[in-house]
């Protein structure tokens, strides 16, 4: 071989390698571009509202001679036709999907007989409820398959829209996605005295919003590529109803909004940008109705809004793009660029008159931070809270019964998170150093934190004390919770020391 031909061969080989690398880079770049472009979802303007909105039935209860109100909940598997001719495997309480609406009044003693008819263990957590830690339904109160759990407590908090759902450590996202969700409504003297829409299912509508995706007939629970927030679906449903509409016959309609999705954040408003009145947040009534045209709810958050409809019109509840300071990447792959038409309200030709909303609703029920005895800081990251992933046998902090504290929570991650605390309702004192916006002025138990956001929360721990049984605090983007973004605290009497949670096999 000549000395001249050898460099030519090397040159050809180099050109071939460069050409192959160029084609590969273009293919990869084109693939990423295609994934990015196709990741955005919108059903705005294309939704044909063809299914009447289902209203979860009010749960039957029996009243014992001692005044205890007793409910029965059965976790079971089932089948449901979300789409005609397509039978989907589901889970539900007392039925094939979702559960009945439990309702009780402040001061009542309640008992819920929970039976697990599934083939695996699960729990039922009373989200937003003030109750003993042993009755909370967190990961320490697992209910084995074919077993029964009977928590009892006294309702001792203001009227509110609460909810119940599973909370098994490491599997919460999947259990909630399969359909184990329901509302728990509380009433009190104040709520019963106010001229708010209150005819359940008529002018007072439960609106349980979830995003879903189907693979054939079955619910698809897979995480698409780059979806670090968890599961995101390509369509929404309300109360288990796809493309829902509801006929309404009153001038004012109350919507009890629950974001029961596992990762998606919604920005609710109406297609015509009409104003509506915020009358309650997670833990109950606000002090004064707040006029809004947009309302952001992250997973687990609730809000009650009152909207005025006009005779014969169709008003569309919509979720628009998320304005939360997400970067180019997270805006797309965390669902921030998505938009949905959620529910159509069809007003009758003649509407029943509704009384005007009162200017005053309820006095504040959460502390203002002035009597806080401690300030704690929490750093949120997918790897854990304050640098530690969840450990079932570790109590992360102890609080003293009867005292108030201020918690400062910072999202130091590049992705969105939120923060839920069991047992207490808190006041959002500040968001990023500024006074809390109108949508966060009521009692809260879950708050959304975009990247680099900081919130200041004031709360009071009123017991009961239990040194060995903890409550949870965690991110309520449920895949993040499952990955370990969770911690535990116990409530103690003054001078008492924290104990140790019971051991749990498989956690």
C-alpha positions as semicolon CSV with decimal commas, in nm:
position;residue;x (nm);y (nm);z (nm)
1;X;0,000;0,000;0,000
2;X;0,140;0,336;-0,100
3;X;0,198;0,615;0,149
4;X;-0,040;0,833;-0,055
5;X;-0,347;0,602;-0,034
6;X;-0,324;0,560;0,343
7;X;-0,412;0,928;0,425
8;X;-0,696;0,916;0,175
9;X;-0,849;0,618;0,353
10;X;-0,819;0,792;0,688
11;X;-0,974;1,104;0,540
12;X;-1,268;0,905;0,399
13;X;-1,315;0,730;0,733
14;X;-1,312;1,065;0,916
15;X;-1,563;1,211;0,670
16;X;-1,787;0,906;0,721
17;X;-1,769;0,934;1,098
18;X;-1,848;1,306;1,085
19;X;-2,138;1,245;0,847
20;X;-2,278;0,968;1,068
21;X;-2,246;1,185;1,380
22;X;-2,418;1,473;1,202
23;X;-2,709;1,252;1,093
24;X;-2,733;1,110;1,444
25;X;-2,736;1,456;1,603
26;X;-2,999;1,575;1,356
27;X;-3,211;1,267;1,429
28;X;-3,179;1,312;1,805
29;X;-3,244;1,684;1,777
30;X;-3,544;1,621;1,553
31;X;-3,673;1,361;1,798
32;X;-3,641;1,597;2,094
33;X;-3,807;1,872;1,893
34;X;-4,095;1,641;1,803
35;X;-4,134;1,533;2,167
36;X;-4,133;1,898;2,279
37;X;-4,386;2,011;2,018
38;X;-4,619;1,714;2,077
39;X;-4,606;1,747;2,457
40;X;-4,850;2,039;2,470
41;X;-5,216;1,943;2,506
42;X;-5,529;2,152;2,443
43;X;-5,898;2,062;2,428
44;X;-6,004;2,428;2,413
45;X;-6,269;2,485;2,149
46;X;-6,277;2,120;2,042
47;X;-6,468;1,970;2,336
48;X;-6,821;1,857;2,256
49;X;-6,998;1,849;2,591
50;X;-7,211;1,539;2,537
51;X;-7,237;1,369;2,879
52;X;-7,452;1,486;3,168
53;X;-7,240;1,552;3,474
54;X;-7,270;1,279;3,735
55;X;-7,325;1,401;4,092
56;X;-7,173;1,177;4,362
57;X;-7,458;1,066;4,589
58;X;-7,470;1,179;4,950
59;X;-7,353;0,888;5,163
60;X;-7,613;0,713;5,377
61;X;-7,542;0,733;5,749
62;X;-7,703;0,596;6,061
63;X;-7,732;0,782;6,389
64;X;-7,656;0,576;6,699
65;X;-7,836;0,641;7,029
66;X;-7,522;0,813;7,163
67;X;-7,536;1,062;6,873
68;X;-7,251;0,910;6,668
69;X;-7,306;0,938;6,292
70;X;-7,181;0,620;6,122
71;X;-7,079;0,590;5,756
72;X;-6,974;0,281;5,559
73;X;-6,705;0,288;5,290
74;X;-6,601;-0,017;5,091
75;X;-6,285;0,003;4,880
76;X;-6,349;-0,222;4,582
77;X;-6,252;-0,292;4,223
78;X;-6,503;-0,248;3,945
79;X;-6,569;-0,161;3,581
80;X;-6,697;0,160;3,427
81;X;-6,786;0,277;3,077
82;X;-6,630;0,622;3,060
83;X;-6,678;0,592;2,682
84;X;-6,963;0,403;2,518
85;X;-6,869;0,042;2,454
86;X;-6,531;0,074;2,629
87;X;-6,526;-0,107;2,965
88;X;-6,247;0,016;3,193
89;X;-6,116;-0,152;3,507
90;X;-6,143;0,086;3,804
91;X;-6,139;0,120;4,181
92;X;-6,398;0,304;4,387
93;X;-6,569;0,344;4,722
94;X;-6,912;0,175;4,741
95;X;-6,918;0,167;4,361
96;X;-6,711;0,136;4,047
97;X;-6,537;0,476;4,051
98;X;-6,491;0,756;4,306
99;X;-6,703;0,751;4,621
100;X;-7,010;0,904;4,782
101;X;-7,004;1,246;4,943
102;X;-6,989;1,220;5,322
103;X;-7,152;1,507;5,510
104;X;-7,141;1,595;5,880
105;X;-7,187;1,896;6,108
106;X;-6,946;2,061;6,347
107;X;-6,977;1,906;6,693
108;X;-7,093;1,567;6,565
109;X;-6,917;1,245;6,659
110;X;-6,852;1,042;6,344
111;X;-6,736;0,689;6,274
112;X;-6,643;0,553;5,933
113;X;-6,641;0,177;5,889
114;X;-6,383;0,126;5,615
115;X;-6,367;-0,215;5,454
116;X;-6,090;-0,305;5,210
117;X;-6,229;-0,538;4,945
118;X;-5,927;-0,488;4,718
119;X;-5,655;-0,745;4,665
120;X;-5,390;-0,525;4,830
121;X;-5,352;-0,304;5,135
122;X;-5,443;0,064;5,118
123;X;-5,550;0,350;5,345
124;X;-5,815;0,622;5,362
125;X;-5,681;0,966;5,456
126;X;-5,924;1,243;5,555
127;X;-5,755;1,530;5,374
128;X;-5,801;1,862;5,555
129;X;-5,963;1,706;5,864
130;X;-5,859;1,794;6,219
131;X;-5,854;1,464;6,408
132;X;-5,627;1,236;6,618
133;X;-5,317;1,110;6,437
134;X;-5,424;0,748;6,482
135;X;-5,745;0,826;6,286
136;X;-5,572;1,028;6,012
137;X;-5,547;0,749;5,755
138;X;-5,188;0,817;5,661
139;X;-4,928;0,551;5,579
140;X;-4,925;0,428;5,940
141;X;-5,294;0,331;5,925
142;X;-5,279;0,067;5,653
143;X;-5,590;-0,145;5,599
144;X;-5,498;-0,496;5,483
145;X;-5,691;-0,670;5,208
146;X;-6,022;-0,808;5,345
147;X;-5,970;-0,616;5,669
148;X;-6,177;-0,337;5,829
149;X;-6,074;-0,010;5,997
150;X;-6,315;0,197;6,209
151;X;-6,179;0,545;6,290
152;X;-6,386;0,770;6,517
153;X;-6,350;1,139;6,595
154;X;-6,548;1,453;6,676
155;X;-6,584;1,718;6,404
156;X;-6,418;2,026;6,553
157;X;-6,349;2,272;6,272
158;X;-6,537;2,520;6,052
159;X;-6,758;2,427;5,758
160;X;-6,544;2,327;5,460
161;X;-6,508;2,115;5,147
162;X;-6,269;1,833;5,243
163;X;-6,195;1,505;5,067
164;X;-6,075;1,151;5,129
165;X;-5,824;0,940;4,936
166;X;-5,562;0,665;4,985
167;X;-5,221;0,740;5,136
168;X;-5,005;0,421;5,119
169;X;-4,636;0,509;5,126
170;X;-4,483;0,465;4,781
171;X;-4,812;0,385;4,604
172;X;-5,042;0,685;4,660
173;X;-5,033;0,807;4,299
174;X;-5,149;0,473;4,157
175;X;-5,422;0,420;4,418
176;X;-5,568;0,769;4,365
177;X;-5,545;0,742;3,986
178;X;-5,751;0,424;3,986
179;X;-6,049;0,611;4,134
180;X;-6,033;0,607;4,514
181;X;-6,149;0,963;4,584
182;X;-6,452;1,130;4,743
183;X;-6,570;1,450;4,910
184;X;-6,632;1,507;5,281
185;X;-6,844;1,819;5,340
186;X;-6,866;1,990;5,678
187;X;-7,140;2,230;5,789
188;X;-7,166;2,465;6,086
189;X;-7,391;2,740;6,223
190;X;-7,221;3,010;6,017
191;X;-7,244;2,827;5,685
192;X;-7,607;2,735;5,749
193;X;-7,700;3,096;5,823
194;X;-7,551;3,247;5,506
195;X;-7,754;3,300;5,185
196;X;-7,514;3,093;4,974
197;X;-7,630;2,839;4,714
198;X;-7,668;2,519;4,920
199;X;-7,899;2,277;4,739
200;X;-7,652;1,992;4,677
201;X;-7,645;1,883;4,315
202;X;-7,876;2,168;4,204
203;X;-7,715;2,507;4,268
204;X;-7,434;2,367;4,486
205;X;-7,226;2,139;4,262
206;X;-6,933;1,913;4,350
207;X;-6,664;1,948;4,081
208;X;-6,396;1,678;4,121
209;X;-6,148;1,745;3,838
210;X;-5,904;1,480;3,717
211;X;-5,689;1,442;3,408
212;X;-5,692;1,104;3,236
213;X;-5,546;0,918;2,942
214;X;-5,670;0,596;2,790
215;X;-5,469;0,315;2,636
216;X;-5,733;0,118;2,455
217;X;-6,010;0,066;2,708
218;X;-5,786;0,097;3,013
219;X;-5,664;0,397;3,211
220;X;-5,304;0,475;3,118
221;X;-5,100;0,557;3,427
222;X;-4,760;0,575;3,256
223;X;-4,530;0,874;3,287
224;X;-4,440;1,019;2,948
225;X;-4,078;1,110;2,874
226;X;-3,940;1,410;3,067
227;X;-4,256;1,423;3,286
228;X;-4,076;1,465;3,619
229;X;-4,390;1,600;3,789
230;X;-4,565;1,263;3,753
231;X;-4,861;1,150;3,544
232;X;-5,022;1,404;3,309
233;X;-5,329;1,309;3,105
234;X;-5,448;1,440;2,770
235;X;-5,809;1,510;2,871
236;X;-6,005;1,599;3,182
237;X;-6,318;1,466;3,345
238;X;-6,538;1,588;3,629
239;X;-6,693;1,351;3,885
240;X;-6,584;1,065;3,658
241;X;-6,766;1,216;3,357
242;X;-6,587;1,293;3,030
243;X;-6,696;1,605;2,834
244;X;-6,956;1,695;3,100
245;X;-7,241;1,943;3,097
246;X;-7,484;2,035;3,374
247;X;-7,824;2,200;3,343
248;X;-7,868;2,473;3,603
249;X;-8,179;2,668;3,696
250;X;-8,054;2,932;3,939
251;X;-7,894;3,271;3,880
252;X;-7,604;3,188;4,113
253;X;-7,426;2,853;4,108
254;X;-7,175;2,736;4,368
255;X;-6,894;2,514;4,240
256;X;-6,698;2,314;4,498
257;X;-6,374;2,269;4,304
258;X;-6,135;1,989;4,396
259;X;-5,814;1,926;4,205
260;X;-5,804;1,548;4,241
261;X;-5,538;1,506;3,972
262;X;-5,209;1,359;4,087
263;X;-4,972;1,612;3,927
264;X;-5,154;1,865;3,709
265;X;-5,202;2,227;3,818
266;X;-5,517;2,397;3,685
267;X;-5,583;2,765;3,626
268;X;-5,962;2,780;3,635
269;X;-6,166;3,055;3,474
270;X;-6,450;3,088;3,226
271;X;-6,421;3,098;2,850
272;X;-6,563;3,452;2,837
273;X;-6,338;3,570;3,123
274;X;-6,636;3,652;3,344
275;X;-6,574;3,731;3,707
276;X;-6,674;3,492;3,985
277;X;-6,664;3,512;4,364
278;X;-6,427;3,305;4,576
279;X;-6,617;3,219;4,895
280;X;-6,405;2,941;5,047
281;X;-6,061;2,783;5,027
282;X;-5,929;2,446;5,151
283;X;-6,035;2,482;5,513
284;X;-6,351;2,687;5,489
285;X;-6,510;3,023;5,421
286;X;-6,304;3,334;5,351
287;X;-6,374;3,654;5,543
288;X;-6,511;3,844;5,242
289;X;-6,600;3,718;4,890
290;X;-6,315;3,790;4,648
291;X;-6,388;3,879;4,285
292;X;-6,158;3,680;4,054
293;X;-6,145;3,575;3,691
294;X;-5,869;3,313;3,737
295;X;-5,804;3,065;4,016
296;X;-5,503;2,835;4,036
297;X;-5,538;2,498;4,212
298;X;-5,261;2,242;4,250
299;X;-5,325;1,876;4,341
300;X;-5,518;1,847;4,667
301;X;-5,633;2,210;4,681
302;X;-6,002;2,302;4,698
303;X;-6,197;2,621;4,645
304;X;-6,562;2,717;4,646
305;X;-6,665;2,975;4,387
306;X;-7,002;3,131;4,306
307;X;-7,069;3,226;3,944
308;X;-7,364;3,413;3,795
309;X;-7,522;3,266;3,481
310;X;-7,759;3,432;3,235
311;X;-8,083;3,284;3,103
312;X;-8,032;3,037;2,818
313;X;-7,654;3,070;2,799
314;X;-7,380;2,809;2,803
315;X;-7,089;2,898;3,028
316;X;-6,769;2,694;2,990
317;X;-6,536;2,637;3,284
318;X;-6,185;2,629;3,139
319;X;-5,830;2,571;3,257
320;X;-5,580;2,800;3,084
321;X;-5,202;2,794;3,064
322;X;-5,018;2,807;3,395
323;X;-4,860;3,143;3,472
324;X;-4,615;3,039;3,743
325;X;-4,272;3,146;3,623
326;X;-4,184;2,802;3,489
327;X;-3,886;2,790;3,256
328;X;-3,898;2,689;2,888
329;X;-3,855;2,319;2,972
330;X;-4,084;2,287;3,274
331;X;-4,349;2,504;3,115
332;X;-4,390;2,235;2,853
333;X;-4,316;1,908;3,033
334;X;-4,478;1,998;3,368
335;X;-4,805;2,075;3,188
336;X;-4,778;2,452;3,209
337;X;-4,858;2,501;2,841
338;X;-5,170;2,281;2,848
339;X;-5,530;2,407;2,837
340;X;-5,865;2,232;2,878
341;X;-6,235;2,294;2,844
342;X;-6,356;2,130;3,167
343;X;-6,733;2,171;3,221
344;X;-7,027;2,339;3,048
345;X;-7,305;2,497;3,254
346;X;-7,632;2,515;3,058
347;X;-7,861;2,778;3,203
348;X;-8,237;2,736;3,179
349;X;-8,443;2,984;2,977
350;X;-8,596;3,110;3,302
351;X;-8,381;3,116;3,615
352;X;-8,480;3,117;3,980
353;X;-8,365;3,440;4,149
354;X;-8,071;3,403;4,389
355;X;-8,000;3,633;4,684
356;X;-7,692;3,852;4,659
357;X;-7,379;3,729;4,832
358;X;-7,321;3,877;5,176
359;X;-7,029;4,115;5,220
360;X;-6,912;3,924;5,529
361;X;-6,882;3,545;5,534
362;X;-6,682;3,418;5,833
363;X;-6,420;3,551;6,076
364;X;-6,063;3,422;6,030
365;X;-6,009;3,079;6,183
366;X;-5,629;3,056;6,149
367;X;-5,357;3,237;6,350
368;X;-5,191;3,551;6,213
369;X;-4,837;3,456;6,319
370;X;-4,818;3,709;6,604
371;X;-4,814;3,440;6,875
372;X;-4,590;3,187;6,701
373;X;-4,346;3,027;6,945
374;X;-4,121;2,875;6,681
375;X;-4,013;2,932;6,322
376;X;-3,915;2,634;6,110
377;X;-3,767;2,622;5,760
378;X;-3,829;2,360;5,495
379;X;-3,640;2,316;5,167
380;X;-3,831;2,126;4,900
381;X;-3,646;1,911;4,649
382;X;-3,735;1,593;4,464
383;X;-3,463;1,418;4,664
384;X;-3,649;1,495;4,987
385;X;-3,748;1,768;5,233
386;X;-3,455;1,938;5,405
387;X;-3,229;1,694;5,223
388;X;-3,392;1,382;5,369
389;X;-3,622;1,135;5,195
390;X;-3,914;0,995;5,393
391;X;-3,840;0,728;5,656
392;X;-4,139;0,559;5,820
393;X;-3,948;0,498;6,144
394;X;-3,811;0,853;6,181
395;X;-3,997;1,138;6,350
396;X;-3,864;1,456;6,189
397;X;-4,001;1,711;6,434
398;X;-4,222;1,753;6,740
399;X;-4,462;2,038;6,818
400;X;-4,622;2,135;7,147
401;X;-4,999;2,105;7,176
402;X;-5,179;2,437;7,191
403;X;-4,895;2,642;7,043
404;X;-4,869;2,829;6,713
405;X;-4,573;2,814;6,476
406;X;-4,459;2,979;6,153
407;X;-4,323;2,753;5,883
408;X;-4,117;2,900;5,599
409;X;-4,123;2,672;5,296
410;X;-3,891;2,725;4,998
411;X;-3,892;2,536;4,668
412;X;-3,524;2,516;4,577
413;X;-3,590;2,275;4,292
414;X;-3,623;2,357;3,923
415;X;-3,964;2,194;3,904
416;X;-4,299;2,283;4,066
417;X;-4,402;2,138;4,402
418;X;-4,672;2,202;4,659
419;X;-4,689;2,156;5,035
420;X;-4,962;1,984;5,237
421;X;-4,973;1,950;5,616
422;X;-5,200;1,697;5,785
423;X;-5,438;1,787;6,070
424;X;-5,401;2,168;6,059
425;X;-5,529;2,455;5,851
426;X;-5,285;2,742;5,811
427;X;-5,281;3,104;5,704
428;X;-5,053;3,203;5,415
429;X;-4,882;3,509;5,564
430;X;-4,667;3,587;5,260
431;X;-4,573;3,461;4,916
432;X;-4,220;3,554;4,803
433;X;-4,207;3,823;5,070
434;X;-4,528;3,993;4,959
435;X;-4,873;3,971;5,123
436;X;-5,066;3,665;5,012
437;X;-5,288;3,715;4,705
438;X;-5,670;3,711;4,744
439;X;-5,695;3,344;4,638
440;X;-5,477;3,244;4,937
441;X;-5,637;3,455;5,209
442;X;-5,864;3,180;5,345
443;X;-5,771;2,876;5,557
444;X;-5,540;2,644;5,365
445;X;-5,385;2,300;5,407
446;X;-5,214;2,277;5,065
447;X;-5,025;2,550;4,880
448;X;-4,853;2,560;4,540
449;X;-4,485;2,656;4,512
450;X;-4,335;2,728;4,168
451;X;-3,956;2,698;4,138
452;X;-3,771;2,925;4,384
453;X;-4,096;3,034;4,552
454;X;-4,114;3,087;4,930
455;X;-4,427;3,088;5,146
456;X;-4,472;3,176;5,512
457;X;-4,741;2,973;5,689
458;X;-4,892;3,027;6,036
459;X;-5,070;2,740;6,211
460;X;-5,177;2,621;6,554
461;X;-5,147;2,264;6,683
462;X;-5,445;2,185;6,903
463;X;-5,385;1,818;6,956
464;X;-5,453;1,564;7,078
465;X;-5,100;1,472;7,184
466;X;-4,961;1,137;7,069
467;X;-4,581;1,089;7,096
468;X;-4,576;0,770;6,887
469;X;-4,820;0,836;6,603
470;X;-4,713;1,102;6,353
471;X;-4,891;1,325;6,104
472;X;-4,740;1,389;5,760
473;X;-4,622;1,696;5,570
474;X;-4,536;1,641;5,206
475;X;-4,553;1,744;4,844
476;X;-4,900;1,661;4,711
477;X;-4,779;1,600;4,358
478;X;-4,830;1,236;4,438
479;X;-4,539;1,084;4,247
480;X;-4,310;1,323;4,435
481;X;-4,467;1,206;4,761
482;X;-4,412;0,845;4,655
483;X;-4,046;0,922;4,582
484;X;-3,994;1,042;4,940
485;X;-4,087;1,414;4,949
486;X;-4,250;1,365;5,289
487;X;-4,174;1,409;5,658
488;X;-4,343;1,330;5,991
489;X;-4,426;1,527;6,304
490;X;-4,587;1,442;6,636
491;X;-4,788;1,658;6,876
492;X;-4,669;1,651;7,239
493;X;-4,780;1,782;7,573
494;X;-4,535;2,034;7,729
495;X;-4,230;1,847;7,856
496;X;-4,320;1,526;7,672
497;X;-4,066;1,351;7,447
498;X;-4,125;1,205;7,102
499;X;-4,153;0,829;7,086
500;X;-4,105;0,599;6,790
501;X;-4,358;0,505;6,522
502;X;-4,456;0,139;6,504
503;X;-4,259;-0,071;6,257
504;X;-4,418;-0,150;5,922
505;X;-4,310;-0,436;5,700
506;X;-4,270;-0,339;5,336
507;X;-4,218;0,034;5,397
